[in-house]
Amino acid sequence: MVIERRELFIDGAFTPSDSSERIEVRSPADGQIVGSVPEANLTDLDRAVAAARRAFDEGPWPRLTMAERAEQLGRVHGELNGRQAELAALVTEEVGTPISFSTMVQAMVPMMFLDYYVNLGRTYATEDVRPGMLGPSIVVQEPVGVVGAIVPWNYPFYLTLAKVAPALLAGCTVVIKPAPETPLDIYLLAEAVEAVGLPPGVLNVLPAGREVGEALVGHPGVDKISFTGSTATGRRIMGICAESVRRVTLELGGKSACILLDDADLDLAVPGAVQAATLNSGQTCVAQTRLLVPRARHDEVVERVVALFDAMVVGDPRDPTTTVGPMVSARQQERVLGYIDIGEREGAKVATGGGVPSGLAGGHYVEPTVFVGVDNGMRIAQEEIFGPVLAVIPYEGDDAAVQLANDSIYGLSGAVWSGDTERGVALARRIRTGSFAVNGLGMNLAAPFGGFKQSGIGRELGPEGLAPYLEYKSISVPGDYVAS
Ligand code: NAD
């Protein structure tokens, strides 16, 4: 069934776009049309920002207590929760994520985010009174204002909820711009917001490309930008925000390392490392695409890694047995194949994969690929490839492993595998990344997530993920003030 969306969601209602342009979504698996949406233009942007501005400046939403907003968001959760299977199938059509993975990460986890923030909001204290030298101060946390949220295509609903849930809970109003590759799934959120009857203008959805995205970033009606995407775009967005000292949160790229220590149990560590490298067919910011291996165990590890890569089921993402789907677009497929070519020209050796799988014409597939003979200075070890491509890098001694893991402009994620958890934790403390796992994949909605270095600024998830949507205000009061 082809999904034709005829309207944008602005000011609490589905409303025609000013533009006659449309964004067409084609399945990365076979090129078939999945659906289309209006492509919002700059007039639509002005309308959406004006609606969000009104909702913030005059509407009830920021004036409710956080607990009241949490109750309303709980109802949005209720609307969406029953649509998880539909959501997973839709994101699989848009992105090409294997359906077994979509069901969990593209559909179930966003519901968990929302639920987490609903629960946090029920008890979160937005003010406290602190004694001071000249009298006490009331320290108030207020919503930051109108938020422009921009998300990429790889986890479209998940990354949308990671912004929308804390932003709305904080009392902000939001204009969200999904990626042009994945504009369909967010309509489910708009429908839930409409069904629950959140006040007009609290959430506005503008499917569009780069031009409207950049205009949103620079729009005078916007107080804060929350961006997830590439580091190159993040740099540009930060520059625009700097001009008006606009608040900005950036969740950017990564080139994370998985470190196998010499005492690692390879029966656990190698499958864990392979899974972490190839999540969502490698199109994952936290993908651990550098595998650091003790030189003495290198050949044994490579043999096991190659066996697991060769056992992956590459194919139609709608098939529940598929483990690696297509790249999201022809452009992304070209980019990944281009990096494989770069790696070979740099002198690394393809241990398995390296091309386009046979028998899958019509989709943007790339063979799961393992490189050996990789030096950490090579481009395939330094740059984000965003496909199922793993670089195995040998090291000697834990200090060298730490040095190699940290030798990156990025600092997003990573893992260590060791037979000794204490040793693993000690090593984790030396790695310059925003999150890191010991003997596992690592995912905790209550713990902050984000980047060191050029992987970003600010945090999502946990109470720390609410903080970027709040401003602190200190109100000094006379000593006889009594909190009401
Ligand atoms: P991208 O930067 O090209 O695009 C991301 C979004 O920004 C899209 O909606 C796009 O339309 C918009 N955009 C592009 N140029 C813009 C501009 N000049 N102004 C405003 N908006 C603009 O990234 P992508 O290729 O869609 O996504 C992949 C990247 O996202 C990878 O680098 C990945 O690591 C990163 N990512 C990071 C996280 C994280 O949490 N750190 C999570 C997922 C993806």
Residues whose N, C-alpha, C, O or C-beta is under 5 A from the ligand:
A	BS01	NAD	I150 V151 P152 W153 K177 P178 A179 P180 A208 G209 R210 G213 E214 T228 G229 S230 T231 T233 R236 E251 L252 G253 G254 C285 S455
